[in-house]
Amino acid sequence: MTLTRRLILFFLMTITLLLGAFSLTLYGIARTHLYGQMDEQAEATLDAFTAAVEWEGDGLEWEPKNRKLLWQSRLETPTWVVFDEHRNRVDGSQETPPLLSGMDSLADDTAWRRYTRVVQTEKPEAVRSRPDQLRYQSLTFAIAKPLAPVQSTLRTLLFAEIAVSIVLWLLAAIGARWACRRALAPVRSMAEAADEMTANDLAERLPVPIPHDELRNLATTFNDLLTRQQVSFERQARFTGEASHQLRTPLAAMLGQLELALRRDRDPDEYRRVIGVGIKKVEQLNQIVDMLLFLSRADSETQIANRQPTDLADLVKAHIADVWANHPRFADIQTDITSKPCVVLIHATAFAQALNNVIDNAFKYSKPGSIVIINVTSDMTTAVVCVSDHGCGVSKAETSHVFEPFFRSAEAKRTGIGGVGLGLAITRRIVEAMGGTIEFGSKVDHGSEVFIQLPLVGEN
């Protein structure tokens, strides 16, 4: 069953329940009102009969002429009868229904409703009847009200409710179908657009509905997902192409050296040179493969375990003194490291690799003799390592791509600066795996800055 049909069915079931409840409530109120009105009229008539009885000391007296006065102000004459204490008929209307023909039959039937009231004297033993004047110990007044008018009115109301409910139900069905189809039209459009999408055209997007509702949010969210997928696929394709190129270059160089060595017999020194070139190319390939494997892992697989609380200031100071002391440009390094403890939760070896990548880039893209500044600072929550140089820099348009694998700036390509373009990509993965962030800033011909931020832990 389609969503449209389910919504229509739910709506119609709700309308049916509401119409049924309303109709039953209205019918019950009308029935109660009509029967209540009938009861009030009957009680008023009995009150009039009771008022017409004359109370004498020797019993009750009923004069037929008195009751004629009762109907002068009424539009209709009720059906009634009066019995004495011996169940004998004393007076009544000319035509009476069977339920008023005698005291034994004073019971309701399906066509009439009966009302009775008994009037008794206070001293039954004092009742004395004379030939010219009748006295009664008690009088029983009975009134019969026909049920046909009330039942007819209720039947008319019932048929009217059924007819109105059917018409409203049909109108609701038509309106619900139109409203549901109109409301879900954007869903059908999005489904049709999704069916037409292929892997060959990643730029396709779902149509976005005009109203600002949940469907618009759904389309916008899904389009954002498609955009992220497109960026991911394009990045993967670019990554694959760059990786193939980087792997093919040392392989081609190594293959050329080997083919050249086999063209004719050579002396042992030449073979050693060719083998040495091959070993270097193999080591370069091995390094590239290791970096590719590291970058190809999912984020959950690159979480660095065995991290320990480490004073970042002491680590950076010791690392520069131990690892970079024999570097030809060690004299160009200028440090500004805080004396306050900067305890962070890191893996020392992994962080050292990240720091080496940043310092190596600073040397690679700046001229010998220019200063490379390594700064370590901290605030209340964060420790920051900043490595800045005064090299060629990167244009503003290229800044957003520096952390992408295999990215090489236009200046690096023009000047032929060596490298694969994986250093900063690996550095970012290492820093983020340890819960930190990395930022890059640069200006052409003025140099670049790399900021590594790590959260502090423990007492500072």
C-alpha positions as CSV (number, residue, x, y, z in Angstrom):
1,M,0.0,0.0,0.0
2,T,1.4,3.4,-1.0
3,L,2.0,6.2,1.5
4,T,-0.8,8.2,-0.2
5,R,-3.3,5.5,0.4
6,R,-2.2,4.9,4.0
7,L,-2.6,8.6,4.7
8,I,-6.0,8.8,3.0
9,L,-7.2,5.7,4.9
10,F,-6.0,7.1,8.2
11,F,-7.7,10.4,7.5
12,L,-11.0,8.7,6.5
13,M,-11.0,6.5,9.5
14,T,-10.5,9.6,11.7
15,I,-13.3,11.4,9.9
16,T,-15.6,8.4,10.2
17,L,-15.0,8.2,14.0
18,L,-15.5,12.0,14.4
19,L,-18.8,12.0,12.3
20,G,-20.1,8.9,14.1
21,A,-19.3,10.4,17.5
22,F,-20.8,13.8,16.6
23,S,-24.0,12.1,15.1
24,L,-24.5,9.9,18.1
25,T,-24.0,12.8,20.5
26,L,-26.4,15.0,18.6
27,Y,-29.0,12.2,18.4
28,G,-28.7,11.6,22.1
29,I,-29.1,15.3,23.0
30,A,-32.1,15.6,20.7
31,R,-33.7,12.4,22.1
32,T,-33.2,13.6,25.7
33,H,-34.5,17.0,24.9
34,L,-37.7,15.8,23.1
35,Y,-38.6,13.2,25.8
36,G,-37.7,15.7,28.5
37,Q,-40.0,18.3,26.8
38,M,-42.8,15.6,26.7
39,D,-42.3,14.8,30.4
40,E,-42.5,18.5,31.3
41,Q,-45.7,19.0,29.4
42,A,-47.2,15.9,31.0
43,E,-46.2,17.1,34.5
44,A,-47.7,20.5,33.8
45,T,-51.0,18.8,32.7
46,L,-51.0,16.7,35.9
47,D,-50.4,19.8,38.0
48,A,-53.5,21.4,36.3
49,F,-55.6,18.3,37.0
50,T,-54.5,18.3,40.7
51,A,-55.3,22.0,41.0
52,A,-58.8,21.3,39.6
53,V,-59.6,18.8,42.4
54,E,-61.7,20.3,45.2
55,W,-60.8,19.2,48.7
56,E,-63.8,18.8,51.0
57,G,-64.0,17.7,54.5
58,D,-65.9,14.6,53.5
59,G,-63.7,13.6,50.6
60,L,-62.4,14.7,47.2
61,E,-64.8,16.2,44.6
62,W,-64.3,16.2,40.9
63,E,-66.5,18.3,38.7
64,P,-66.3,17.5,34.9
65,K,-67.2,21.1,34.2
66,N,-64.0,22.2,36.0
67,R,-61.7,20.4,33.7
68,K,-63.1,22.2,30.6
69,L,-61.5,25.3,31.9
70,L,-58.1,23.6,31.7
71,W,-58.0,23.4,27.9
72,Q,-59.0,27.0,27.2
73,S,-55.4,28.2,27.0
74,R,-54.0,25.0,25.4
75,L,-53.4,24.4,21.7
76,E,-54.2,20.7,22.0
77,T,-56.3,18.6,24.4
78,P,-54.4,15.7,26.0
79,T,-55.6,12.2,26.1
80,W,-56.5,11.5,29.7
81,V,-58.7,9.6,32.2
82,V,-59.6,9.7,35.9
83,F,-60.2,6.7,38.1
84,D,-61.5,6.5,41.7
85,E,-60.2,4.4,44.5
86,H,-62.3,1.4,43.2
87,R,-60.6,1.6,39.7
88,N,-63.8,2.9,38.2
89,R,-63.6,5.5,35.4
90,V,-64.8,8.8,36.7
91,D,-64.0,11.1,33.7
92,G,-61.7,11.3,30.7
93,S,-61.3,12.2,27.1
94,Q,-63.7,10.8,24.6
95,E,-61.1,8.6,22.8
96,T,-58.5,6.9,24.9
97,P,-55.8,4.4,23.9
98,P,-55.8,0.9,25.2
99,L,-53.3,1.7,28.0
100,L,-55.9,4.1,29.5
101,S,-59.0,1.9,29.2
102,G,-58.7,0.6,32.7
103,M,-56.4,0.6,35.8
104,D,-55.2,-2.9,35.0
105,S,-53.7,-1.7,31.7
106,L,-51.9,1.4,32.9
107,A,-48.5,0.5,31.3
108,D,-46.5,2.0,28.5
109,D,-46.6,0.4,25.1
110,T,-44.6,1.1,21.9
111,A,-46.9,3.9,20.7
112,W,-47.8,5.8,23.8
113,R,-46.2,7.0,27.0
114,R,-48.3,7.0,30.2
115,Y,-48.0,9.4,33.2
116,T,-50.0,9.0,36.4
117,R,-50.6,10.9,39.6
118,V,-52.6,9.9,42.6
119,V,-54.5,12.4,44.8
120,Q,-55.7,11.1,48.2
121,T,-57.7,12.6,51.0
122,E,-56.1,12.9,54.4
123,K,-59.0,11.1,56.2
124,P,-60.3,8.2,54.0
125,E,-62.7,7.1,56.8
126,A,-64.6,10.4,56.7
127,V,-65.5,10.1,53.0
128,R,-69.3,10.3,52.6
129,S,-71.1,10.3,49.2
130,R,-74.6,11.6,48.7
131,P,-76.8,10.9,45.7
132,D,-76.4,14.5,44.5
133,Q,-72.8,14.8,45.3
134,L,-70.0,12.2,44.9
135,R,-67.0,12.1,47.2
136,Y,-63.8,10.1,46.6
137,Q,-61.1,8.8,48.9
138,S,-58.5,9.1,46.1
139,L,-58.4,10.0,42.4
140,T,-55.9,8.7,39.9
141,F,-55.1,10.9,36.9
142,A,-53.6,9.2,33.9
143,I,-52.3,10.9,30.8
144,A,-51.2,9.3,27.5
145,K,-48.7,11.0,25.2
146,P,-48.2,9.7,21.7
147,L,-44.6,8.7,20.9
148,A,-45.1,9.1,17.1
149,P,-44.2,12.8,16.8
150,V,-41.0,12.3,18.9
151,Q,-40.1,9.2,17.0
152,S,-40.8,10.8,13.7
153,T,-38.6,13.8,14.6
154,L,-35.8,11.4,15.7
155,R,-36.1,9.4,12.5
156,T,-35.9,12.5,10.4
157,L,-32.8,13.7,12.4
158,L,-31.2,10.2,12.0
159,F,-31.7,10.2,8.2
160,A,-30.5,13.7,8.0
161,E,-27.3,12.8,10.0
162,I,-26.7,9.8,7.8
163,A,-27.1,11.8,4.6
164,V,-24.9,14.7,5.8
165,S,-22.3,12.2,7.1
166,I,-22.1,10.4,3.8
167,V,-21.8,13.7,1.9
168,L,-19.1,15.0,4.2
169,W,-17.3,11.6,4.1
170,L,-17.2,11.7,0.3
171,L,-16.1,15.3,0.3
172,A,-13.4,14.4,2.8
173,A,-12.3,11.4,0.7
174,I,-11.9,13.6,-2.4
175,G,-10.2,16.4,-0.4
176,A,-7.9,14.0,1.4
177,R,-6.8,12.4,-1.9
178,W,-6.2,15.7,-3.5
179,A,-4.3,17.1,-0.4
180,C,-2.2,13.9,0.0
181,R,-1.2,13.8,-3.7
182,R,-0.4,17.4,-3.7
183,A,1.6,17.2,-0.4
184,L,3.5,14.1,-1.6
185,A,4.1,15.4,-5.1
186,P,7.7,16.6,-4.1
187,V,8.4,13.0,-2.9
188,R,7.4,11.6,-6.2
189,S,9.6,14.2,-8.0
190,M,12.6,13.4,-5.8
191,A,12.1,9.6,-6.3
192,E,11.9,10.1,-10.1
193,A,15.0,12.3,-10.0
194,A,16.8,9.7,-7.8
195,D,15.9,6.9,-10.3
196,E,17.5,8.9,-13.1
197,M,20.8,9.4,-11.3
198,T,23.8,7.4,-12.4
199,A,27.4,7.0,-11.2
200,N,28.5,8.8,-14.4
201,D,26.9,12.1,-13.5
202,L,27.6,12.9,-9.9
203,A,26.4,16.5,-10.3
204,E,22.7,15.6,-10.4
205,R,20.7,16.7,-7.4
206,L,17.2,16.2,-6.1
207,P,14.6,18.9,-6.8
208,V,14.0,21.1,-3.8
209,P,10.3,21.9,-3.0
210,I,9.4,25.6,-2.7
211,P,7.6,25.5,0.6
212,H,9.8,25.6,3.7
213,D,8.7,22.4,5.2
214,E,10.1,19.0,6.2
215,L,10.3,17.8,2.6
216,R,12.4,20.8,1.7
217,N,14.7,20.0,4.6
218,L,14.9,16.3,3.5
219,A,15.8,17.3,-0.1
220,T,18.4,19.8,1.1
221,T,19.9,17.3,3.5
222,F,20.0,14.6,0.9
223,N,21.6,17.0,-1.7
224,D,24.2,18.0,0.9
225,L,24.9,14.3,1.3
226,L,25.2,13.9,-2.5
227,T,27.6,16.9,-2.6
228,R,29.8,15.3,0.1
229,Q,29.7,12.0,-1.8
230,Q,30.7,13.8,-5.0
231,V,33.6,15.5,-3.3
232,S,34.6,12.2,-1.8
233,F,34.5,10.4,-5.2
234,E,36.3,13.1,-6.9
235,R,39.0,13.2,-4.2
236,Q,39.3,9.4,-4.4
237,A,39.6,9.5,-8.2
238,R,42.2,12.3,-7.9
239,F,44.0,10.3,-5.1
240,T,44.1,7.2,-7.3
241,G,45.4,9.1,-10.2
242,E,48.1,10.8,-8.2
243,A,49.0,7.6,-6.4
244,S,49.4,5.8,-9.8
245,H,51.6,8.6,-11.0
246,Q,53.8,8.7,-7.9
247,L,54.2,4.9,-8.1
248,R,54.9,4.8,-11.8
249,T,57.7,7.5,-11.6
250,P,60.2,5.5,-9.5
251,L,59.2,2.3,-11.2
252,A,59.9,3.8,-14.6
253,A,63.2,5.2,-13.4
254,M,64.2,1.9,-11.9
255,L,63.1,-0.1,-15.0
256,G,65.1,2.3,-17.3
257,Q,68.3,1.9,-15.2
258,L,68.0,-1.9,-15.3
259,E,67.3,-2.0,-19.1
260,L,70.2,0.3,-19.7
261,A,72.5,-2.0,-17.6
262,L,71.5,-5.0,-19.6
263,R,72.2,-3.6,-23.0
264,R,75.8,-4.6,-22.8
265,D,78.3,-6.0,-20.4
266,R,79.5,-3.5,-17.8
267,D,82.1,-3.5,-15.0
268,P,81.1,-4.3,-11.4
269,D,81.1,-0.7,-10.3
270,E,78.5,0.2,-12.9
271,Y,76.3,-2.7,-11.8
272,R,76.7,-1.6,-8.2
273,R,75.6,1.9,-9.2
274,V,72.5,0.6,-11.0
275,I,71.7,-1.7,-8.0
276,G,72.1,1.3,-5.7
277,V,69.7,3.4,-7.8
278,G,67.3,0.5,-7.7
279,I,67.5,0.2,-3.9
280,K,66.8,3.9,-3.6
281,K,63.8,3.7,-5.8
282,V,62.5,0.7,-3.9
283,E,62.9,2.6,-0.7
284,Q,61.0,5.5,-2.2
285,L,58.3,3.1,-3.3
286,N,58.2,1.5,0.1
287,Q,57.8,5.0,1.7
288,I,55.1,6.0,-0.7
289,V,53.2,2.7,-0.1
290,D,53.4,3.1,3.6
291,M,52.0,6.6,3.4
292,L,49.2,5.5,1.1
293,L,48.2,2.6,3.4
294,F,48.1,5.0,6.3
295,L,45.9,7.5,4.5
296,S,43.6,4.8,3.0
297,R,42.6,3.6,6.5
298,A,39.2,4.6,7.9
299,D,39.2,7.2,10.7
300,S,38.3,4.5,13.2
301,E,41.4,2.5,12.2
302,T,43.8,5.4,12.6
303,Q,43.0,6.1,16.2
304,I,46.4,6.0,17.9
305,A,46.5,3.8,20.9
306,N,49.0,3.9,23.9
307,R,48.9,7.6,24.2
308,Q,50.5,9.0,27.3
309,P,50.4,12.3,29.2
310,T,53.4,14.2,27.8
311,D,54.8,17.6,28.4
312,L,54.7,19.0,24.9
313,A,57.2,21.8,25.6
314,D,59.8,19.4,26.8
315,L,59.1,16.9,23.9
316,V,59.5,19.6,21.2
317,K,62.7,21.0,22.8
318,A,64.3,17.5,23.1
319,H,63.2,16.4,19.7
320,I,64.7,19.3,17.9
321,A,68.0,18.9,19.8
322,D,68.2,15.2,19.2
323,V,66.8,14.8,15.6
324,W,67.6,18.0,13.8
325,A,71.0,18.8,15.4
326,N,72.9,17.3,12.4
327,H,70.6,18.9,9.7
328,P,72.5,21.3,7.4
329,R,69.9,24.0,8.3
330,F,69.9,23.4,12.0
331,A,71.3,26.9,12.5
332,D,68.2,28.4,10.8
333,I,65.9,27.0,13.5
334,Q,64.7,29.5,16.1
335,T,62.6,28.3,19.0
336,D,60.3,30.1,21.4
337,I,59.0,27.5,23.8
338,T,57.0,28.3,26.9
339,S,58.5,27.4,30.3
340,K,55.1,26.4,31.6
341,P,54.2,22.7,31.6
342,C,51.9,21.8,28.6
343,V,50.7,18.2,29.4
344,V,48.8,16.7,26.5
345,L,47.7,13.1,25.8
346,I,49.7,12.0,22.7
347,H,51.8,9.2,21.3
348,A,55.3,10.7,21.3
349,T,56.7,8.9,18.3
350,A,53.6,9.7,16.1
351,F,53.6,13.3,17.1
352,A,57.4,13.5,16.3
353,Q,56.6,12.2,12.8
354,A,54.0,14.9,12.3
355,L,56.3,17.6,13.6
356,N,59.1,16.3,11.3
357,N,56.8,16.6,8.3
358,V,56.0,20.2,9.1
359,I,59.6,21.2,9.7
360,D,60.7,19.4,6.6
361,N,58.2,21.4,4.5
362,A,59.4,24.6,6.1
363,F,63.0,23.9,5.1
364,K,61.9,22.6,1.7
365,Y,59.9,25.7,0.7
366,S,62.3,28.4,2.1
367,K,65.8,29.4,1.1
368,P,68.8,28.4,3.2
369,G,69.6,31.1,5.7
370,S,66.0,32.1,6.3
371,I,64.7,31.6,9.8
372,V,62.2,28.8,10.6
373,I,60.5,29.6,13.9
374,I,59.1,26.8,16.2
375,N,56.9,28.3,18.8
376,V,55.1,26.4,21.7
377,T,52.5,28.2,23.8
378,S,49.5,27.3,25.9
379,D,46.4,28.8,27.4
380,M,43.9,27.4,29.9
381,T,42.7,24.5,27.7
382,T,45.0,24.2,24.7
383,A,48.6,23.8,23.8
384,V,49.7,25.2,20.4
385,V,52.8,24.3,18.3
386,C,53.4,26.8,15.5
387,V,56.0,26.3,12.8
388,S,56.5,29.3,10.5
389,D,58.9,30.0,7.7
390,H,59.8,32.8,5.3
391,G,59.6,30.8,2.1
392,C,57.7,31.1,-1.2
393,G,54.3,30.7,0.4
394,V,51.0,29.4,-1.1
395,S,48.3,31.4,-2.9
396,K,45.0,32.0,-1.2
397,A,43.2,29.8,-3.7
398,E,45.6,26.9,-3.0
399,T,45.5,27.2,0.8
400,S,42.3,25.0,1.1
401,H,44.0,22.1,-0.7
402,V,47.3,21.8,1.2
403,F,46.0,18.9,3.4
404,E,44.8,16.9,0.4
405,P,47.0,13.9,-0.6
406,F,49.4,14.5,-3.4
407,F,48.7,18.3,-3.6
408,R,51.7,20.3,-4.9
409,S,51.5,24.0,-5.1
410,A,52.1,25.8,-8.5
411,E,55.4,27.3,-7.1
412,A,56.6,23.9,-6.1
413,K,55.9,22.4,-9.5
414,R,57.5,25.4,-11.3
415,T,60.7,25.3,-9.2
416,G,60.9,21.5,-9.2
417,I,61.0,21.2,-5.5
418,G,61.0,17.5,-4.7
419,G,58.3,15.8,-2.7
420,V,55.2,13.6,-3.1
421,G,52.6,15.8,-1.5
422,L,51.6,13.5,1.4
423,G,53.4,15.2,4.3
424,L,50.7,17.5,5.5
425,A,47.9,15.0,4.7
426,I,49.6,12.5,7.0
427,T,50.3,15.2,9.6
428,R,46.6,16.1,9.8
429,R,45.5,12.5,10.1
430,I,48.0,12.0,13.0
431,V,47.0,15.2,14.8
432,E,43.3,14.5,14.5
433,A,43.8,10.9,15.6
434,M,45.2,12.3,18.9
435,G,42.2,14.6,19.4
436,G,43.8,17.8,18.0
437,T,43.4,20.2,15.1
438,I,45.7,21.6,12.5
439,E,45.5,24.9,10.6
440,F,47.5,26.4,7.7
441,G,48.1,30.0,6.8
442,S,50.2,31.4,4.1
443,K,51.0,34.4,1.9
444,V,52.8,34.4,-1.4
445,D,56.5,35.4,-1.0
446,H,56.1,35.9,2.7
447,G,56.0,32.3,4.0
448,S,53.6,29.9,5.7
449,E,52.5,29.0,9.2
450,V,51.2,25.7,10.5
451,F,49.3,25.6,13.8
452,I,48.9,22.3,15.7
453,Q,46.5,22.5,18.6
454,L,46.1,19.8,21.3
455,P,43.9,19.8,24.4
456,L,45.6,20.0,27.7
457,V,45.1,17.3,30.4
458,G,46.0,17.1,34.1
459,E,47.2,19.8,36.2
460,N,49.0,22.7,34.4
